[in-house]
Amino acid sequence: MILDQQLPTVVTPRPPRAVGLRNSPLARVDWLLVFAAAGISVLGLLMVYSSTHAHVFPNGAVIGSYYVKRQALALLVGLAACGLAMAFDYTRLRELWPLLYGLTLPLLLAVRFVGQGRGGTTAWFNVGPFQFQPSELAKLVLIVSIAGYCHQHVGELDAWRLGVAVVLAGIPMALVFAQGDLGSMLVMGVCTVAVLVVAGLRPSHLVVLLLISVSVLGALVVSHSFETYRLDRLTAFVNQNPSARAVDLNNAQYTLRESKAAIQHGGLEGQGYDEGQLTQLSFVPEQHTDFIFTAVGEELGFVGGAVLLGLFALLAWRIWRIAAGTADLFGSLICIGLVALFAFQVFENMGMTMGMMPITGIPLPFMSYGGSAMIAYWASVGLVLGIHFRR
Amino acid sequence: MPDTSRVRLSIVGVVVMALFCSLLARLWFLQVRNSTTNVQINDESIRTVHNDSPRGLILDRSGTVLAGNQVVWTVIADPALRNKNNAKLRAQMVPKLARLLGESDAQVTKALNDERVGPLQPAAIAQNVSPRVRTILSEQSHDYPHVALQAIDERSYPAGATVAPQVLGYTGLVDSADLKRHPDYLSNGTIGRAGIEQVYDSELRGTPSTAEVNVNPAGVVVGSPVHTIPGKPGHDVQLTIDAGVQRSVQQSLQAGIAQAQQEDNVDLVSAGFPGHTYRAPAGSAVVLDTTNGNVVAMASYPTYPNSANISAEYNSLMNPHNDDPLLNRVTSGLYAPGSTFKLITAQAAVDTGTRSIDQTIDDTGTYTATSSLDHKQFGSPDKAGVVDLQEAITKSSDVYFYGIGDLLYQQWAAGNKASGYAIQNLARDFGFGAKTKVDVDESAGLVPDAEWRKAFVTHEHNLGIEPYKSNEQGYIQWEPGDNINLSVGQGDLLVTPLQLADAYAAFANGGTLWQPRLVQKIVDPSNNSAKTIATQALRSGINVRDDLRQAMLQGFQGVVQQTAGTAYAAFQGFNFNQNFVYGKTGTAQVGTPVPQCISTTPGHQLDKCIGDTSWFVGMFGGSDQNHPRYVVVVNVEQGGFGGRIAAPVARQIIEKMEHLPETPIPDIPASADR
């Protein structure tokens, strides 16, 4: 890292704990990573506003800036969480991860019984005027836990230990699935595999693991563990018939078609911010949450979509770079888990809006409306910055 | 970090890069290769649209449509054009629409931005557009994207906008308070707000139709509805009113009021302020069928034109200087009836034995109350001389009736409640002091007695209001003067013209007090089945001794036929050999003109002055002279003498109904009779 005294001096650093000015903490922050996350967050605020302000609540009141204000508040809390996570010495997580893991499981279990939900899921707790969605926290905790377990047994990842890791991952995945959140379960699975691969998983074990995953998924489908509507969402992208009449489509097919129509409507340059007809007329369901990318697609076009994709690529690259640059395997494993987390979520979320992935309830990181996810992702960024800081 | 780890890290990196590349490729494919800058018309969604069915008709007694429906063509703009952010579209469309509709750009923009309509709802930008606009919009629709024509059912008034507005009432748009009371009403629907439209709203409104329509992403309906559930039109309401009679009653009333406004105000002359005419701002007229209580005509002045869009006239209708045109004065106007109330006092006197029919009284023009507590003088403008009951009615001798009120008061003071309240009890038997239960809103009126007075004064006192005229001790107690005033229809007595007409109808038909009826039938147009609204007697068998009844009838006949009759002048030239008429005039004092209300500013002199209410009640028609078929009641506020102002109006109405040549009101000879 080259960045040092050239940094703006208006920001007064806290008194250095151990080193002099040359090793100021600010000089050891990966500013490109921060830039990428902040850029996506700000774009997210703009799109949440554009896709909600002209709409009305069920009681007829105009939404106006209601959602964007709450999202901005979440961003501020997220930035604070980022700072705290960065200041925290992540190496202590090597010993602390079982505690975190143990605390998260009851939360996931409790939300099944006392939580609130929508569209067949029970995914969050009401905390005053806000909602807390434990599955977002669980993703992060699971990555840290698998990384911690693999770090303890580095070089000894035999079939037995692999089995323990699979059970470690399987319990929260099952709980999340029980909430009706198939998407988060998949994300957890992908992150686990990514950490295991870098931790030294043998190729033969990887093949077995993938086969087991596919069989379990298939068994879930065949055994009617899914309600019809959820199966519709998974299969909608397979049956895309652009000339079908709206009345003949199920909800998922309708959502997907409107979603694609909005993106196609954007063209190269987009319809202009706040001027997308489909966006402004509320044609895409859940647009400010899971389908926020359709607003980008319609209003900012291919140019805007590519820039957003570029920012996500920058984010992933910087985290990957930190994973490669740290001497500590534990930190490296956490980073690679987070690369997988962000990359897979972006791929799955954008992919479903464009009809190349099944529809699952996965938010677009830093973009989709939702406070728990925003705070968890910024905490993740803080964790990565801390790893970089102590490399 | 071991090399194997580096290799494995690179594998993850490559996979991630591949995922991002495939996303970018897919984005390129969708947005550049396959972009649809015009939103496809087949991107439709289904919306359910509810529409009110045509409202039921309001018909007159013979089926003439008083309130019907007409299709009004409205231009609506879709949400895309209503979105203020669509500046390009706005700049292109607004001037074009303004030219088409003959409005300014600002007017069109204002209609587009109407905040009463939700941002995702289409909004009406022009109503009742001309056939030319309709042709252009339907034939050149591609030149006018984002706007559409919509046919809306609206109230129309084929029998004339002026016919019986206060009876028919009006409709308005459903608001949130209505929706709370009637969750089944459509938020974009209409609701009856006054008159028959309000009272019979549940009959008049139909069942809404439901249509599932395809709308494109811009919110515009595409093609014909996918699925419709037809609604049911509302039921027709057939009134007892005769449109022809109603029209001429309104005209006569208006002409009479115009006449009063040109006459010298003699009250002001005698108070020393000559040169003023009557203000006569308002009046009413009603014709009742005495055989069944049917309302044949019901007119109230000032009036307003019937309109589907009454709220456009809100400011003028609600302006206090316009004397409340919305008020139906026949049912809701409260007045002192003056001498017309002698109908009751005369019977009370004979029933209680206070006076015999033949007993004579010398009317010298003043009456001194016999009570030892109160020796007030009661004046009368005319000296009727020596009169019996019949002559007292004909000449409207106040002194004759003052004595009745006074003597009955003595009975009350002596503890004889039955005789003491003879006037009050009989008044209530004839329907005064209670609602007539007519179909539309009405006032109950007031028949005063000692108990009412005590309750009223206590109530005022509890509100911190000193008793009215607290300097006059007499007002707090029930005093002889109160009963004396009551005997000639003055004081605290309040009646509606409809109550008065109903009371005379009960006298005319021999003792049945009908519930006045405005609606006779409700017809379901889908199968023509009719529900008849039965006539209802509020009270029957009200007993009037025959000799008394004959004496009173002769007295009422004398009013119009004898030279001493108070409406003799107004009925000069009327052929009584062919058509019989009984009448009673009334001139009810409402305050007295005082110098303070006379200002030197022309045009404003009389605003604060209160003048006499001019009354006339006529009984006429049918073949049985002893049981007249119809009662007509006319009153004019601040109009002066009953015989001078109200009687000529009633004469015209009688002539109309009896198919006689109508006598123009200004040609009717002047008289100063009360």
Contacts between the chains, C-beta under 8 A, distances in Angstrom:
chain1	res1	chain2	res2	distance
A	54	B	83	6.9
A	54	B	119	5.3
A	54	B	120	7.6
A	55	B	119	7.8
A	55	B	120	7.1
A	56	B	118	5.9
A	56	B	119	7.1
A	56	B	120	6.8
A	60	B	118	6.5
A	62	B	118	7.9
A	62	B	119	6.7
A	194	B	12	5.6
A	197	B	8	5.5
A	197	B	11	6.8
A	197	B	12	6.5
A	198	B	5	6.1
A	198	B	8	4.7
A	198	B	9	5.7
A	198	B	12	6.4
A	200	B	4	6.8
A	200	B	5	7.3
A	200	B	8	7.5
A	242	B	40	8.0
A	242	B	42	7.7
A	243	B	42	6.3
A	245	B	42	7.6
A	245	B	44	7.0
A	245	B	214	7.8
A	246	B	43	7.8
A	246	B	44	4.9
A	246	B	45	4.9
A	246	B	46	5.7
A	246	B	214	7.0
A	247	B	46	5.5
A	247	B	212	7.9
A	247	B	214	8.0
A	247	B	226	6.1
A	254	B	45	7.3
A	257	B	43	7.1
A	258	B	43	7.0
A	258	B	45	7.6
A	258	B	217	7.8
A	260	B	30	6.8
A	261	B	36	7.2
A	261	B	39	6.9
A	261	B	40	6.8
A	261	B	43	4.9
A	261	B	217	7.2
A	263	B	27	7.7
A	263	B	30	5.3
A	263	B	31	6.3
A	264	B	30	5.4
A	264	B	31	6.5
A	264	B	34	6.1
A	264	B	35	5.5
A	264	B	36	4.7
A	265	B	35	7.7
A	265	B	36	6.0
A	265	B	37	6.9
A	265	B	39	5.6
A	266	B	31	5.6
A	266	B	35	7.3
A	267	B	31	5.8
A	267	B	32	7.3
A	267	B	35	4.0
A	267	B	36	7.9
A	267	B	37	5.0
A	268	B	31	6.5
A	268	B	32	5.5
A	268	B	35	6.9
A	274	B	85	5.1
A	275	B	85	5.6
A	275	B	86	6.5
A	277	B	39	6.3
A	277	B	80	5.6
A	277	B	217	5.8
A	277	B	218	5.9
A	278	B	39	6.8
A	278	B	217	5.0
A	280	B	79	7.9
A	280	B	80	7.9
A	280	B	83	5.9
A	280	B	85	7.4
A	281	B	79	5.9
A	281	B	80	7.2
A	281	B	120	6.5
A	281	B	217	6.2
A	281	B	218	7.0
A	281	B	219	5.9
A	282	B	120	6.6
A	283	B	43	7.9
A	283	B	45	7.0
A	283	B	217	5.2
A	297	B	27	7.6
A	297	B	30	7.7
A	297	B	31	6.7
A	301	B	31	6.2
A	302	B	27	6.0
A	302	B	28	6.5
A	302	B	31	4.0
A	302	B	32	5.5
A	305	B	27	4.9
A	305	B	31	6.8
A	306	B	24	6.4
A	306	B	27	6.8
A	309	B	20	6.2
A	309	B	23	6.0
A	309	B	24	5.6
A	309	B	27	7.1
A	312	B	20	7.1
A	313	B	17	7.8
A	313	B	20	5.1
A	316	B	16	5.5
A	316	B	20	7.5
A	320	B	9	7.2
A	320	B	12	7.3
A	320	B	13	5.3
A	320	B	16	7.2
A	323	B	9	6.2
A	324	B	1	7.8
A	324	B	6	7.0
A	324	B	9	5.5
A	326	B	1	8.0
A	327	B	1	6.7
A	329	B	1	6.6
A	329	B	5	7.2
A	332	B	1	6.6
A	332	B	5	7.3
A	332	B	9	7.6
A	336	B	9	6.5
A	336	B	12	5.8
A	339	B	12	6.5
A	339	B	13	7.8
A	339	B	16	6.2
A	340	B	12	6.8
A	340	B	16	7.6
A	343	B	15	8.0
A	343	B	16	4.2
A	343	B	19	5.7
A	343	B	20	7.2
A	344	B	19	7.5
A	346	B	19	7.7
A	346	B	20	7.6
A	346	B	23	7.3
A	347	B	19	4.3
A	347	B	20	7.6
A	347	B	22	7.7
A	347	B	23	6.2
A	350	B	23	5.2
A	350	B	27	7.8
A	351	B	23	6.6
A	351	B	26	7.4
A	354	B	23	7.7
A	354	B	26	5.0
A	354	B	27	6.8
A	354	B	30	5.8
A	356	B	22	7.6
A	356	B	26	5.5
